[in-house]
């Protein structure tokens, strides 16, 4: 059992940190306030090669694993919180179904453009009436010759304002006609055609630099060449992206939590009250130490899950537990940072209020804490299913 990063992994961490130094707290504060996508940051990540960290070399990527991708996302979240992480993480993990199940022609056509930063992609899975229960989606793709015609709605679709393509999950066989509820769904890497898709931005609590949207899909024509794998097996393909997503979200949670703790510790050393630094008081020191310890534990589980995934071993429980614990630890760290700074913690210029707003999302998405616990109860502890 080796807990040391390899020299190559350490170089990745150093490289990401150096790149992120160009994008200061002031930069992220301004992007968040202006609700403006960080295009220059996105291009800097692409130019440095990090968008392709987990994409095969033959398609322009580095061909590395989810472990390396997690290290990239941890450092990026540390530097720019969820505005930075959400700007790029779909390009890193979200195309796993394309990499594993897309046709050679599809991969040659799209993956190099993702790596270069030319092609933005969105994730169209969740629906207004089918959140965690993906099997009950209603968006339907009807085959017409060499095309499919898609109608339906999607919600909580990030980056749809910028995206050119959307990883789109639909039904191709009605729910009532399948033997198993996970059958009859198909996955497309479809054009996000504004003539057939209305993209309506949603107003949300935080992460204002990266848009979240509802999609209204009306007779969208999708080429059969944009079907990933076989018709009806889309849910199975989608699962190949879910564990990496949970691992990378856990790494982002650790990154933002550490940023919050570091800012709180720095303030606690400098802030003098009654002639002594407030960090000398156990009421300040102990909660910060506790938050730090929980982030360390969450990172261990995240790295274990990434190792398992990269070695092609089952990692569902570990990936879910990593997301569960990292989201809790991140929220606690950010909340404690606000409390440590007191009134200043509530002020925009000190940044921890932004961390607090942004990290709250991680307890909801991409899967809620409650659904993670349901998964562990059923599939690890083998308790009766509750829903």
GUROTOR-77477 format. One line per 8 residues: for each residue x, y negated, z negated of C-alpha. Coordinates in steps of 0.05 Angstrom, whole numbers, plus 32768, in hexadecimal, padded with zeros to 4 digits. Example, Ala and Ser with C-alpha at 12.3 -4.5 7.8 and 13.67 -1.06 7.14 Angstrom:
! residues 2
80F6/805A/7F64  8111/8015/7F71
END
This chain:
! residues 387
8000/8000/8000  8021/7FC0/8019  8005/7F7C/8007  803A/7F53/802C  802A/7F30/806D  8057/7F43/80A6  8086/7F0E/80C1  8059/7F07/80FE
801D/7EFB/80D1  8043/7EC9/80A7  8055/7EA5/80E7  800C/7EA1/80FA  7FFC/7E82/80B6  8034/7E4F/80BE  801F/7E3F/8105  7FD6/7E33/80F3
7FE9/7E08/80B7  8017/7DDD/80E2  7FE1/7DD4/8117  7FAC/7DC2/80E3  7FD9/7D8C/80C5  7FC7/7D61/8102  7F7E/7D62/80ED  7F79/7D40/80AA
7F41/7D3B/8077  7F30/7CF8/8095  7F27/7D19/80D9  7EF6/7D4D/80BE  7ED3/7D1A/8093  7EC7/7CEF/80D1  7EAF/7D29/80FC  7E7F/7D3F/80C7
7E63/7CF9/80BE  7E5C/7CED/8109  7E3E/7D33/8116  7E72/7D3A/814C  7E90/7D7B/8165  7EDC/7D7E/815B  7EEE/7D88/81A4  7F37/7D73/819B
7F40/7DA4/8161  7F20/7DDB/818A  7F4F/7DCE/81C4  7F8B/7DCC/8195  7F78/7E11/817A  7F71/7E2B/81C1  7FB3/7E0D/81D7  7FD6/7E2E/819D
7FB9/7E71/81B2  7F90/7E7F/8174  7F4D/7E85/8198  7F67/7EC4/81B8  7F87/7EE2/817A  7F5B/7F21/817D  7F4E/7F23/81C8  7F78/7F56/81F0
7FB7/7F3C/8211  7FA0/7F51/8257  7F69/7F1C/8251  7F97/7EE5/8238  7F93/7EF2/81ED  7FC6/7F08/81B9  7FA7/7F4D/81B0  7FAE/7F4A/8164
7F7E/7F62/812F  7F47/7F47/8103  7F7B/7F41/80CB  7FA1/7F0D/80F4  7F5F/7EEC/8107  7F4C/7EE8/80BD  7F8E/7EC6/80AD  7F80/7E93/80E3
7F3A/7E85/80CA  7F50/7E81/8081  7F82/7E4A/8091  7F53/7E25/80BF  7F1C/7E25/808A  7F4E/7E0D/8056  7F5F/7DD2/8083  7F1B/7DBE/809E
7EE7/7DE8/8078  7EAB/7E02/809F  7EAB/7DCB/80D4  7EEF/7DE5/80EB  7EE0/7E2F/80E2  7E9C/7E2F/8103  7EB7/7E09/813F  7EE1/7E45/8153
7ECF/7E85/812F  7E9C/7E9E/8161  7ED1/7E9C/8197  7EFD/7EC8/816B  7ECD/7EFD/8150  7E8C/7EF5/8177  7EA5/7F11/81B8  7EB9/7F55/819B
7E7D/7F76/81BE  7E96/7F59/8200  7EDD/7F71/81F2  7EC6/7FB7/81DF  7E8A/7FC2/820C  7E8A/7F8F/8244  7E9C/7FA2/828B  7EE3/7F96/82A3
7EC7/7F61/82D2  7EA3/7F3E/8299  7EE2/7F3D/826F  7F0E/7F24/82A7  7EDC/7EEE/82B9  7ECF/7ED2/8273  7F03/7EE5/823F  7F3D/7EBC/825B
7F10/7E7F/825C  7EFE/7E8B/8213  7F47/7E90/8200  7F58/7E50/8225  7F20/7E2A/8203  7EFD/7E1D/8245  7EC0/7E48/8234  7E97/7E3D/81F5
7E68/7E74/81DF  7E2B/7E76/81B1  7E0B/7EB0/818B  7DC1/7EBC/8199  7DA7/7EF1/816A  7D7C/7ED6/8131  7D34/7EC3/8140  7D00/7E99/811A
7CD8/7ED7/8108  7D12/7F09/8105  7D4B/7EF3/80D9  7D6D/7F2C/80B5  7D3D/7F5D/80D6  7D5E/7F5B/811B  7D37/7F97/8134  7CF7/7F6C/8137
7D12/7F38/8168  7CE0/7F24/819D  7D0D/7F05/81D2  7D03/7F33/820E  7D2B/7F3F/824D  7D04/7F5B/8288  7D2B/7F7B/82C2  7D1D/7F5E/8306
7D4B/7F7A/833B  7D93/7F65/832E  7D7E/7F36/82F6  7D5A/7F34/82B4  7D27/7EFE/82A2  7D2A/7EEB/8259  7CF6/7EC8/822E  7CF7/7EBA/81E3
7D14/7E8F/81AC  7D54/7E90/8183  7D65/7E68/8144  7DA3/7E56/811C  7DCC/7E58/815C  7E0D/7E33/814F  7E32/7E0D/8185  7DFA/7E12/81B8
7E04/7DC8/81C8  7E4B/7DD7/81E1  7E43/7E1F/81F9  7E44/7E38/8240  7E33/7E80/822F  7E0A/7EA1/81FA  7E10/7EE7/81DD  7DC6/7EF6/81E2
7DA2/7F30/81C1  7D5E/7F42/81DF  7D2D/7F7A/81E2  7D29/7FA0/8224  7CF9/7FD3/8208  7CC0/7FBE/81DB  7CC7/7FD0/8191  7C88/7FFB/8194
7CA7/8027/81CB  7CE9/803B/81AA  7CF7/8079/8180  7D27/8053/8153  7D1D/8009/8144  7D66/7FFA/8155  7D5C/8014/819B  7D43/7FED/81D7
7D6C/7FAE/81CB  7D9E/7F94/81FD  7DD8/7F64/81F7  7DEA/7F31/822C  7E22/7EFF/8235  7DF3/7ECF/8258  7DFA/7E89/8275  7DDD/7E55/8246
7DB5/7E35/827F  7D96/7DF4/8267  7D62/7DF9/829E  7D44/7E36/827D  7D5A/7E2B/8234  7D46/7DF0/8209  7D7C/7DE5/81D5  7D5F/7DC1/8198
7D90/7DAD/8161  7D7C/7DBA/8119  7D8B/7D89/80E1  7DAF/7DAC/80A8  7DD1/7DA2/8064  7E1A/7DA5/807A  7E4C/7DB8/80B0  7E34/7D7D/80D8
7E6C/7D7F/810C  7E54/7DC2/8126  7E0D/7DC4/813F  7DD8/7DF8/812E  7D9E/7E00/815D  7D5D/7E21/8171  7D59/7E3C/81B8  7D19/7E3F/81E0
7D25/7E70/8219  7CF4/7E6B/8254  7D00/7E9A/828F  7D4B/7E9B/8289  7D69/7EC3/82C3  7DA3/7EEE/82AD  7DCC/7F17/82DD  7DCF/7F61/82D0
7E1B/7F57/82D3  7E15/7F31/8291  7DF8/7F6E/826D  7E2A/7F87/8239  7E30/7FD3/823E  7DF0/7FFA/8249  7DA9/7FE1/8245  7D87/7FF2/8203
7DC7/7FFA/81DB  7DD2/7FB1/81C8  7DC7/7FBA/817E  7DFF/7FED/817B  7E2D/7FBE/81A0  7E1A/7F84/8173  7E30/7FAC/8136  7E77/7FAB/8151
7E78/7F60/8145  7E56/7F5F/8101  7E8E/7F7C/80D6  7EC2/7F4D/80F4  7E92/7F14/80E9  7E8B/7F24/809F  7ED6/7F2B/8097  7EE4/7EE8/80B8
7EAD/7EC5/8092  7ECC/7EE0/8052  7F0F/7EC5/8067  7EF0/7E81/8075  7ECF/7E81/8030  7F12/7E8F/800F  7F32/7E57/8037  7EFE/7E22/8024
7EFD/7E3A/7FDC  7F48/7E33/7FD6  7F46/7DED/7FF4  7F12/7DD9/7FC0  7F3B/7DF7/7F86  7F7B/7DD5/7F9F  7F59/7D91/7FA2  7F3B/7D9B/7F5D
7F7D/7DB1/7F3F  7FA1/7D75/7F5D  7F6C/7D46/7F41  7F6D/7D69/7EFD  7FB8/7D5D/7EF8  7FB4/7D13/7F0B  7F73/7CFD/7EE8  7F83/7CE1/7EA3
7F4C/7CDD/7E6E  7F5A/7CCF/7E24  7FA4/7CCB/7E34  7FAC/7D11/7E52  7F9E/7D32/7E96  7F5A/7D52/7E97  7F7A/7D93/7EB0  7F97/7D9B/7E6A
7F50/7DA8/7E51  7F3A/7DF0/7E53  7EF4/7DDB/7E68  7F15/7DC5/7EAA  7F4E/7DF6/7EAF  7F29/7E37/7EA1  7EF2/7E2F/7ED5  7F26/7E1E/7F0A
7F51/7E5A/7EF6  7F13/7E86/7EF8  7F00/7E6C/7F3E  7F47/7E78/7F56  7F47/7EC0/7F3D  7F05/7ED0/7F5F  7F1F/7EB5/7FA2  7F5C/7EE2/7F9B
7F30/7F1F/7F8F  7F03/7F0D/7FCA  7F40/7F06/7FF7  7F59/7F4B/7FE4  7F17/7F6A/7FF9  7F17/7F41/8039  7F5D/7F59/804B  7F4A/7FA1/803B
7F0E/7F9D/8069  7F39/7F7E/80A0  7F6D/7FB5/8098  7F37/7FEB/809E  7F19/7FCB/80DC  7F5D/7FC4/80FE  7F6C/800D/80F0  7F29/8022/810D
7F0F/803B/80CB  7EC8/8030/80B0  7EC5/7FED/808D  7E7C/7FDA/8087  7E79/7FDA/803A  7EBB/7FB6/8033  7EAA/7F81/8067  7E67/7F74/8045
7E85/7F72/7FFF  7EBC/7F43/8017  7E87/7F13/8032  7E5D/7F19/7FF3  7E95/7F0B/7FC2  7EB9/7ED7/7FEC  7E79/7EAE/7FF6  7E6B/7EB0/7FAB
7EB3/7E9E/7F99  7EB5/7E66/7FCC  7E75/7E46/7FB3  7E8C/7E4A/7F6B  7ECF/7E2B/7F7D  7EAF/7DF2/7FA3  7E7C/7DE6/7F6D  7EB3/7DE5/7F39
7EDC/7DB4/7F63  7EA1/7D84/7F65  7E98/7D8A/7F1A  7EE2/7D7F/7F0D  7EE3/7D3F/7F35  7EA2/7D28/7F14  7E85/7CEA/7F36  7EBD/7CE9/7F68
7EAC/7D31/7F7C  7E69/7D16/7F95  7E8B/7CE3/7FC1  7E99/7CF1/800A  7EE1/7CD9/800B  7EF7/7D0F/7FDA  7EE0/7D47/8009  7ECA/7D7A/7FD4
7E81/7D64/7FDE  7E88/7D79/8027  7EA6/7DBC/8012  7E6C/7DC6/7FE3  7E38/7DB8/8019  7E5B/7DE4/804C  7E6B/7E21/8021  7E22/7E29/800C
7E13/7E44/8051  7E41/7E7F/8045  7E11/7E9D/8012  7DDB/7E9D/8049  7DFF/7EAB/808A  7E0F/7ED6/80B0  7DE9/7F02/807F  7DCC/7EF0/803C
7DE9/7F07/7FFA  7DA9/7F2D/7FED  7DAD/7F54/802E  7DF5/7F66/801F  7DDF/7F82/7FDC  7DA7/7FA8/7FFF  7DDB/7FC6/802E  7E09/7FDB/7FF5
7DCE/7FF8/7FCD  7DB6/8022/8008  7DF5/8036/802D  7E29/8039/7FF5  7E01/804B/7FB7  7DCC/8072/7FDF  7D93/8053/7FB9  7D4D/8053/7FD9
7D44/801C/800C  7D1C/7FE1/7FF0  7D02/7FC4/8031
END
